[in-house]
Amino acid sequence: MSPHVTTSSVANGNVSAATARAAARGAETAPGPRPTTFAKSLNTALADALAADPAVVLFGEDIGTLGGVFRVTDGLTARFGETRCFDTPLAESGIVGMAIGMAMNGMRPVVEMQFDAFAYPALEQIFSHVAKMHNRTRGAVKMPMVIRVPYAGGIGGVEHHCDSSESYYAHTPGLKVFTPATVADAYRMLREAIDSDDPVLFMEPKKLYWSKESLDLDVLRSEYDAGEAAATEGRAAVARSGTDATLIAYGPSVPTALAAAAAAAEEGRSIEVIDVRSIVPFDDETVCASVRKTGRAVVVAETPGFASVASEIVARVQERCFHSLAAPVLRVTGFDVPFPAPKLEHHFLPSVDRILDAVDELQWED
């Protein structure tokens, strides 16, 4: 209710009941947090990290003046200068190699691989040096760097623009692998990645860049800076509670899993959805607690299924929850073929129907 229209003034007849109701409706629809996009949340996290620590520096292909292909770094060069956010030549191996030298000398570089498959020329640097430097030097040299990788499908891109490459990095000891699926996690997890003394592959689902949530970034920033925001590293999140089966997803597959759970609810099934968030380190505790509760599980991921992160999750759940399972753990993934042409993309990516078909196979009792 408006501060100028009180219950006592209504009771005393000073204003009409219609006016009071209108004031109440105005209070109920008072402006709340404005919708913020996933990309804006990342941009804010990068800006706050640059402002908080002079050792943080951003660089990559077209991230300076242009603000990146997806505009995630938009405005940061203008605000912080060309020594803090700058463009590089088209040479991913050189980008990561330079970041290694910076990290070894006390800086905190954050580099962008323009597209997932564009990062492959840098794999030798990542596998041989980024992942191994700390161990190779018996802890004497830390590697506080973040490699941002826009990944996965959903944007109608061609083959070198829509890979799901998380399995390569997750398989490599010495690397952390994060992949947020919400606007809030985009901010929190990127700040945590930059603050980490270990190298982080920060996998950003491209199709989520323009997704929106009503989120007060100022509150999230103040909570993070005060150390009050919930830590996300190594912690999965229960994105939807349920009792009949568990869908385990991460990154771009989380919205699809949530849509499938909503569709299953219309059929009378209560499906829990776990957002993995941190692939490495992996939260066995939260995932297994859900599966032990429901007794059934399906892992959803866009990557091809063979030798994938989805395979590893299935193995971990099967080993740890065997006696609680009412059915084998199933997978819904991309197919074991190169990423298809844009017109065929919807056949390749996990869909609500494919997920529901897997749920139907979980040996339900009649």
C-alpha positions as CSV (number, residue, x, y, z in Angstrom):
1,M,0.0,0.0,0.0
2,S,1.2,3.5,-0.7
3,P,2.8,5.2,2.3
4,H,0.3,8.0,1.8
5,V,-2.7,5.7,1.9
6,T,-2.9,3.9,5.3
7,T,-5.5,1.4,6.6
8,S,-6.5,4.0,9.2
9,S,-7.2,6.6,6.6
10,V,-9.4,4.1,4.7
11,A,-11.3,3.2,8.0
12,N,-11.9,7.0,8.7
13,G,-13.3,7.5,5.2
14,N,-10.5,9.9,4.1
15,V,-10.0,7.9,0.8
16,S,-12.3,5.7,-1.2
17,A,-11.9,1.9,-1.1
18,A,-11.2,2.0,-4.8
19,T,-8.3,4.3,-4.2
20,A,-7.0,2.1,-1.5
21,R,-7.2,-1.0,-3.7
22,A,-5.4,0.9,-6.5
23,A,-2.6,1.9,-4.1
24,A,-2.3,-1.7,-2.9
25,R,-2.0,-2.9,-6.5
26,G,0.7,-0.3,-7.1
27,A,2.6,-1.6,-4.1
28,E,2.3,-5.2,-5.2
29,T,3.7,-4.3,-8.7
30,A,6.5,-2.0,-7.4
31,P,9.6,-2.3,-9.5
32,G,11.8,-5.1,-8.3
33,P,15.2,-6.4,-9.7
34,R,15.4,-5.8,-13.4
35,P,16.1,-8.7,-15.7
36,T,19.8,-9.2,-16.2
37,T,21.2,-11.3,-19.0
38,F,23.8,-14.1,-18.6
39,A,26.2,-12.1,-20.7
40,K,25.7,-8.9,-18.6
41,S,26.3,-10.9,-15.4
42,L,29.7,-12.2,-16.8
43,N,30.5,-8.6,-17.9
44,T,29.8,-7.3,-14.4
45,A,31.9,-10.1,-12.8
46,L,34.9,-9.2,-15.1
47,A,34.5,-5.5,-14.4
48,D,34.4,-6.1,-10.6
49,A,37.4,-8.4,-10.7
50,L,39.4,-5.8,-12.7
51,A,38.4,-3.1,-10.2
52,A,39.2,-5.3,-7.2
53,D,42.6,-6.5,-8.2
54,P,45.2,-4.7,-10.4
55,A,46.8,-8.1,-11.2
56,V,43.7,-9.1,-13.2
57,V,44.1,-8.6,-17.0
58,L,41.8,-9.6,-19.8
59,F,42.8,-10.4,-23.4
60,G,41.8,-12.4,-26.4
61,E,40.6,-12.1,-30.0
62,D,38.4,-9.0,-30.5
63,I,37.6,-8.6,-26.8
64,G,38.9,-5.0,-26.7
65,T,37.2,-2.4,-28.9
66,L,34.6,-4.8,-30.2
67,G,33.8,-6.3,-26.8
68,G,34.0,-9.9,-28.0
69,V,32.0,-11.8,-30.5
70,F,29.3,-12.2,-27.8
71,R,29.9,-8.7,-26.3
72,V,30.8,-10.2,-22.9
73,T,33.7,-7.7,-22.5
74,D,31.8,-4.8,-23.9
75,G,32.9,-1.5,-22.5
76,L,35.8,-2.9,-20.4
77,T,38.6,-1.4,-22.5
78,A,37.0,2.0,-22.4
79,R,36.7,1.8,-18.6
80,F,39.9,0.1,-17.6
81,G,42.3,1.0,-20.5
82,E,44.1,-1.0,-23.1
83,T,46.7,-2.4,-20.7
84,R,43.9,-4.2,-18.7
85,C,41.6,-5.4,-21.5
86,F,43.1,-5.8,-25.0
87,D,43.0,-7.6,-28.3
88,T,45.5,-10.3,-29.4
89,P,46.5,-11.8,-32.8
90,L,44.5,-14.8,-34.0
91,A,46.8,-17.3,-32.3
92,E,45.3,-19.3,-29.4
93,S,48.5,-21.1,-28.5
94,G,50.2,-17.7,-28.2
95,I,47.3,-16.3,-26.1
96,V,47.5,-19.1,-23.6
97,G,51.3,-19.2,-23.7
98,M,51.4,-15.5,-22.8
99,A,48.9,-16.1,-20.0
100,I,51.1,-18.8,-18.5
101,G,54.0,-16.4,-18.3
102,M,51.8,-13.7,-16.7
103,A,50.4,-16.2,-14.1
104,M,53.9,-17.4,-13.3
105,N,54.9,-13.8,-12.5
106,G,52.0,-12.9,-10.1
107,M,49.3,-11.7,-12.5
108,R,45.8,-13.2,-12.9
109,P,45.1,-13.4,-16.6
110,V,41.6,-14.1,-18.0
111,V,41.7,-15.1,-21.6
112,E,38.9,-15.8,-24.0
113,M,38.8,-18.5,-26.7
114,Q,36.5,-17.0,-29.2
115,F,34.7,-20.3,-29.9
116,D,35.0,-23.7,-28.3
117,A,36.7,-25.4,-31.3
118,F,39.0,-22.4,-31.8
119,A,40.8,-23.4,-28.5
120,Y,42.3,-26.6,-30.0
121,P,45.5,-25.0,-31.2
122,A,46.1,-24.1,-27.5
123,L,45.6,-27.6,-26.1
124,E,49.3,-28.4,-26.0
125,Q,49.9,-25.3,-23.8
126,I,46.9,-26.2,-21.6
127,F,47.7,-29.9,-21.2
128,S,51.5,-29.7,-21.0
129,H,51.9,-26.5,-19.0
130,V,48.8,-24.9,-17.6
131,A,47.6,-28.2,-16.0
132,K,51.0,-29.4,-14.8
133,M,53.0,-26.3,-13.7
134,H,52.0,-26.4,-10.1
135,N,52.7,-30.1,-9.7
136,R,55.9,-29.9,-11.8
137,T,57.3,-27.2,-9.4
138,R,56.2,-29.0,-6.3
139,G,53.8,-26.2,-5.5
140,A,56.4,-23.4,-5.9
141,V,54.7,-21.9,-9.0
142,K,50.9,-21.3,-9.0
143,M,48.9,-20.9,-12.1
144,P,46.0,-18.4,-11.3
145,M,44.5,-18.1,-14.7
146,V,41.1,-18.4,-16.3
147,I,40.4,-19.6,-19.8
148,R,36.9,-18.6,-20.9
149,V,35.4,-20.9,-23.5
150,P,32.0,-20.2,-25.1
151,Y,30.8,-23.7,-25.9
152,A,28.0,-26.0,-27.0
153,G,25.1,-25.6,-29.4
154,G,21.8,-23.9,-29.6
155,I,22.8,-20.9,-31.7
156,G,22.6,-22.5,-35.2
157,G,26.4,-22.3,-35.7
158,V,28.5,-24.5,-38.0
159,E,30.9,-27.2,-36.9
160,H,33.8,-25.2,-35.5
161,H,31.5,-23.0,-33.5
162,C,29.3,-25.4,-31.4
163,D,31.6,-28.1,-29.9
164,S,31.1,-29.4,-26.4
165,S,34.8,-29.8,-25.4
166,E,34.4,-30.0,-21.6
167,S,35.5,-33.7,-21.6
168,Y,39.0,-32.9,-22.8
169,Y,39.6,-30.5,-19.9
170,A,37.8,-32.6,-17.3
171,H,40.0,-35.6,-18.2
172,T,43.2,-33.5,-17.5
173,P,44.4,-33.5,-13.9
174,G,45.4,-30.1,-12.7
175,L,42.5,-28.2,-14.3
176,K,39.2,-27.0,-12.7
177,V,36.2,-27.0,-15.0
178,F,33.2,-24.7,-14.2
179,T,30.0,-24.3,-16.2
180,P,27.3,-22.0,-14.9
181,A,23.7,-22.3,-16.1
182,T,22.0,-19.3,-14.3
183,V,22.6,-15.6,-14.4
184,A,23.5,-15.6,-10.7
185,D,26.0,-18.4,-11.0
186,A,27.6,-16.7,-14.1
187,Y,28.6,-13.9,-11.8
188,R,29.5,-15.9,-8.7
189,M,31.4,-18.7,-10.5
190,L,33.4,-16.3,-12.7
191,R,34.5,-14.3,-9.6
192,E,35.4,-17.5,-7.8
193,A,37.4,-18.7,-10.9
194,I,39.4,-15.5,-11.1
195,D,40.1,-15.6,-7.4
196,S,41.3,-19.2,-7.5
197,D,45.1,-19.9,-7.4
198,D,44.5,-22.9,-9.8
199,P,43.8,-22.8,-13.5
200,V,40.1,-22.8,-14.4
201,L,38.4,-23.7,-17.7
202,F,35.3,-21.6,-17.5
203,M,32.8,-23.1,-20.0
204,E,30.1,-20.6,-21.0
205,P,27.0,-22.0,-22.7
206,K,26.6,-19.8,-25.8
207,K,22.8,-20.3,-26.0
208,L,22.4,-18.9,-22.5
209,Y,24.2,-15.6,-23.1
210,W,20.9,-13.8,-23.7
211,S,18.8,-15.7,-21.1
212,K,17.4,-13.4,-18.4
213,E,16.6,-13.6,-14.7
214,S,15.3,-10.9,-12.4
215,L,18.4,-10.4,-10.4
216,D,19.8,-7.6,-8.4
217,L,23.5,-7.5,-9.4
218,D,24.3,-4.9,-6.9
219,V,23.1,-7.2,-4.1
220,L,25.0,-10.1,-5.5
221,R,28.2,-8.0,-5.8
222,S,28.0,-6.7,-2.3
223,E,27.4,-10.2,-0.9
224,Y,30.3,-11.6,-2.8
225,D,32.7,-8.8,-1.8
226,A,31.6,-9.3,1.8
227,G,32.2,-13.0,1.6
228,E,28.5,-13.8,2.1
229,A,27.6,-15.3,-1.2
230,A,27.2,-19.0,-1.3
231,A,30.3,-20.7,-2.6
232,T,29.8,-22.6,-5.9
233,E,33.2,-24.3,-6.4
234,G,32.8,-28.0,-6.1
235,R,29.1,-27.7,-5.2
236,A,26.1,-28.8,-7.3
237,A,22.7,-27.2,-6.9
238,V,19.2,-28.7,-6.6
239,A,17.6,-26.8,-9.4
240,R,14.2,-28.5,-8.9
241,S,13.1,-30.8,-6.1
242,G,11.5,-34.2,-6.8
243,T,11.0,-37.7,-5.5
244,D,10.6,-40.1,-8.4
245,A,13.8,-39.7,-10.5
246,T,16.8,-37.5,-10.8
247,L,18.0,-35.6,-13.9
248,I,21.6,-34.7,-13.7
249,A,22.7,-31.9,-16.1
250,Y,25.1,-29.0,-16.4
251,G,25.5,-25.9,-18.4
252,P,23.4,-25.7,-21.6
253,S,21.5,-28.9,-20.7
254,V,20.0,-27.5,-17.4
255,P,17.2,-25.5,-19.0
256,T,16.2,-28.6,-21.1
257,A,16.3,-30.8,-18.0
258,L,14.0,-28.4,-16.2
259,A,11.6,-28.2,-19.1
260,A,11.5,-32.0,-19.1
261,A,10.8,-32.1,-15.4
262,A,8.0,-29.7,-15.8
263,A,6.5,-31.8,-18.6
264,A,6.9,-35.0,-16.5
265,A,5.0,-33.3,-13.7
266,E,2.0,-33.0,-16.0
267,E,2.1,-36.7,-16.3
268,G,2.2,-37.2,-12.5
269,R,5.9,-37.8,-12.0
270,S,8.0,-35.8,-9.6
271,I,11.5,-35.2,-11.1
272,E,14.4,-33.7,-9.3
273,V,17.0,-31.7,-11.4
274,I,20.6,-31.4,-10.3
275,D,22.7,-28.6,-11.8
276,V,26.3,-29.9,-11.6
277,R,27.8,-26.4,-12.0
278,S,31.4,-27.6,-11.1
279,I,32.5,-30.5,-13.3
280,V,35.9,-30.5,-11.7
281,P,35.9,-30.7,-8.7
282,F,32.7,-32.8,-8.8
283,D,30.1,-32.8,-6.0
284,D,29.4,-36.5,-5.4
285,E,27.6,-35.8,-2.2
286,T,24.8,-33.7,-3.6
287,V,24.4,-35.8,-6.7
288,C,24.3,-39.1,-4.8
289,A,22.0,-37.8,-2.1
290,S,19.5,-37.1,-4.8
291,V,19.8,-40.4,-6.5
292,R,19.6,-42.3,-3.2
293,K,16.4,-40.5,-2.5
294,T,14.8,-41.1,-5.9
295,G,16.3,-44.4,-6.9
296,R,16.5,-43.5,-10.6
297,A,18.7,-41.2,-12.6
298,V,19.3,-39.9,-16.1
299,V,22.3,-37.8,-17.1
300,V,21.8,-35.1,-19.7
301,A,24.6,-33.5,-21.7
302,E,25.0,-32.1,-25.2
303,T,28.4,-33.6,-25.7
304,P,28.7,-36.9,-27.7
305,G,28.2,-39.7,-25.2
306,F,31.3,-41.9,-25.7
307,A,34.1,-41.3,-23.2
308,S,32.3,-38.1,-22.0
309,V,31.6,-36.3,-18.8
310,A,28.2,-37.9,-18.9
311,S,29.9,-41.3,-18.9
312,E,32.0,-40.4,-15.8
313,I,28.9,-39.2,-14.0
314,V,27.1,-42.4,-14.8
315,A,30.0,-44.4,-13.5
316,R,30.3,-42.4,-10.3
317,V,26.6,-42.7,-9.5
318,Q,26.5,-46.4,-10.3
319,E,29.5,-47.1,-8.1
320,R,28.2,-45.1,-5.1
321,C,24.5,-45.6,-5.3
322,F,24.2,-49.2,-6.6
323,H,22.1,-50.5,-3.8
324,S,19.7,-47.6,-4.0
325,L,19.0,-47.9,-7.7
326,A,15.8,-49.2,-9.0
327,A,17.1,-49.1,-12.6
328,P,20.3,-48.6,-14.4
329,V,21.5,-45.0,-14.8
330,L,20.8,-43.8,-18.3
331,R,22.2,-41.0,-20.5
332,V,20.7,-38.6,-23.0
333,T,23.5,-36.9,-24.9
334,G,24.6,-35.7,-28.3
335,F,25.4,-38.4,-30.9
336,D,28.8,-39.7,-31.6
337,V,29.2,-37.7,-34.8
338,P,30.7,-34.3,-35.6
339,F,28.4,-31.4,-34.8
340,P,25.9,-31.2,-37.7
341,A,24.8,-28.4,-39.9
342,P,22.5,-25.8,-38.3
343,K,19.3,-27.3,-39.9
344,L,20.1,-30.6,-38.2
345,E,21.1,-29.2,-34.8
346,H,17.8,-30.0,-33.2
347,H,18.2,-33.7,-34.0
348,F,21.6,-33.8,-32.3
349,L,20.9,-31.9,-29.1
350,P,19.1,-33.5,-26.2
351,S,15.4,-32.6,-26.2
352,V,12.6,-32.8,-23.8
353,D,11.1,-35.7,-25.7
354,R,14.4,-37.7,-25.6
355,I,14.7,-37.0,-21.9
356,L,11.1,-38.1,-21.2
357,D,11.7,-41.3,-23.3
358,A,14.7,-42.1,-21.1
359,V,12.6,-41.4,-17.9
360,D,10.0,-43.8,-19.3
361,E,12.7,-46.6,-19.5
362,L,13.5,-46.4,-15.8
363,Q,11.6,-49.6,-14.9
364,W,8.6,-48.1,-13.4
365,E,6.1,-50.4,-11.7
366,D,2.7,-50.7,-13.1
